[in-house]
Amino acid sequence: MNKLQNIFIRNNGYSRMEELKRSGIQTRQISKAVQEGLLTKVSPGLYKLNNYPWDEHESFADVCNANKRAVICLLSAAAYYDLTTFNPSEIYVAVPHNTSKFKLDYPPTKVYYWTDKFYSTGIEEMNTKSGLIKIYNKEKTIIDLFRYINKTGEDVAIESLKNYMRERKKDISRLAQYSVICGIKEKIAPYLKGMI
């Protein structure tokens, strides 16, 4: 089991079935490790080490490792940046629109399939103790909240924008640029005008 644990530690707590097999680990050893609570199956072919020193971003890392194109978005990104006091019960994630169905048993996810102009704008990579996660930057997160204002709520969008505007490090020109790219310049303009 030491060999098995070392493989996971080298990979920030995660490993795929094919890598484990290449390292000489048998399928029955993996099944036994899952039964004994050493490993958890995240998605088909992806496992994680339970006693790894995970941080509060563990569930984001699970999602981003299960699908390498997954980007944390909307309410989850707003909560990550402390732009809102709302704490979503599921992970909001965006993938390219042509991605095959993406579902995890745990953590619960809400998946959005976005066309390239909405998907590829504003992606950042964050290094956490739980590993690398992809997440939209603050400006793109706010724009997306206004794009989905009828689904995620006007109160969260306004709260996030207000909190962003109070920050010393803000990029209003980037916010404006993203509002044009995402076609919501007219929708967000009155809110922005009232806060500048």
Backbone hydrogen bonds, N-H to C=O, Kabsch-Sander energy under -0.5 kcal/mol:
donor,donor_aa,acceptor,acceptor_aa,energy
5,Q,1,M,-2.6
6,N,2,N,-2.5
7,I,3,K,-1.6
8,F,4,L,-1.6
9,I,5,Q,-2.5
10,R,6,N,-2.2
11,N,7,I,-1.0
12,N,9,I,-1.2
13,G,8,F,-3.1
14,Y,8,F,-0.5
14,Y,11,N,-1.5
15,S,47,Y,-2.1
17,M,45,G,-2.6
20,L,16,R,-2.1
21,K,17,M,-2.6
22,R,18,E,-2.2
23,S,19,E,-1.5
24,G,21,K,-1.8
25,I,20,L,-2.5
30,I,26,Q,-1.6
31,S,27,T,-2.5
32,K,28,R,-2.3
33,A,29,Q,-2.2
34,V,30,I,-2.1
35,Q,31,S,-2.5
36,E,32,K,-2.3
37,G,34,V,-1.1
38,L,33,A,-2.2
39,L,33,A,-1.6
40,T,48,K,-2.1
42,V,40,T,-0.7
42,V,46,L,-2.2
43,S,46,L,-1.3
46,L,43,S,-2.7
47,Y,15,S,-2.7
48,K,40,T,-2.4
49,L,13,G,-2.6
50,N,38,L,-2.7
50,N,48,K,-0.5
52,Y,49,L,-1.1
54,W,52,Y,-2.6
58,E,55,D,-1.6
61,A,57,H,-2.3
62,D,58,E,-2.2
63,V,59,S,-1.9
64,C,60,F,-2.6
65,N,61,A,-2.1
66,A,62,D,-2.0
67,N,63,V,-1.7
70,A,67,N,-2.2
71,V,94,A,-2.2
72,I,134,K,-2.8
73,C,92,Y,-2.5
76,S,73,C,-1.2
77,A,73,C,-1.3
78,A,74,L,-2.5
79,A,75,L,-2.2
80,Y,76,S,-2.2
81,Y,77,A,-2.0
82,D,79,A,-1.3
83,L,78,A,-2.9
84,T,78,A,-0.8
91,I,108,P,-3.0
92,Y,90,E,-0.6
93,V,91,I,-0.5
93,V,110,K,-2.4
94,A,71,V,-2.9
95,V,112,Y,-2.5
97,H,114,W,-2.2
99,T,96,P,-2.1
110,K,91,I,-3.0
111,V,109,T,-0.5
112,Y,93,V,-2.8
114,W,95,V,-2.5
114,W,112,Y,-0.7
118,F,115,T,-0.9
119,Y,115,T,-2.7
120,S,116,D,-2.9
123,I,120,S,-0.7
124,E,135,I,-2.9
126,M,133,I,-2.9
128,T,126,M,-0.7
128,T,131,G,-1.7
131,G,128,T,-1.8
133,I,126,M,-2.5
135,I,124,E,-2.5
136,Y,72,I,-2.1
137,N,122,G,-2.7
141,T,137,N,-2.4
142,I,138,K,-2.3
143,I,139,E,-2.2
144,D,140,K,-2.7
145,L,141,T,-2.2
146,F,142,I,-1.9
147,R,143,I,-2.0
148,Y,144,D,-2.2
149,I,146,F,-1.0
151,K,148,Y,-1.6
152,T,148,Y,-3.0
153,G,148,Y,-0.5
153,G,149,I,-1.2
157,A,153,G,-1.6
158,I,154,E,-2.8
159,E,155,D,-2.5
160,S,156,V,-2.5
161,L,157,A,-2.2
162,K,158,I,-2.9
163,N,159,E,-2.5
164,Y,160,S,-2.2
165,M,161,L,-2.6
166,R,162,K,-1.2
167,E,163,N,-0.6
167,E,164,Y,-1.3
170,K,168,R,-1.2
172,I,170,K,-0.5
175,L,171,D,-2.1
176,A,172,I,-2.6
177,Q,173,S,-2.4
178,Y,174,R,-2.8
179,S,175,L,-1.8
180,V,176,A,-1.5
181,I,177,Q,-2.3
182,C,178,Y,-2.6
183,G,180,V,-1.2
184,I,179,S,-2.7
185,K,179,S,-0.8
188,I,184,I,-2.3
189,A,185,K,-1.9
192,L,188,I,-2.5
193,K,189,A,-2.8
194,G,190,P,-1.5
195,M,191,Y,-0.6
195,M,192,L,-1.4
196,I,192,L,-1.4
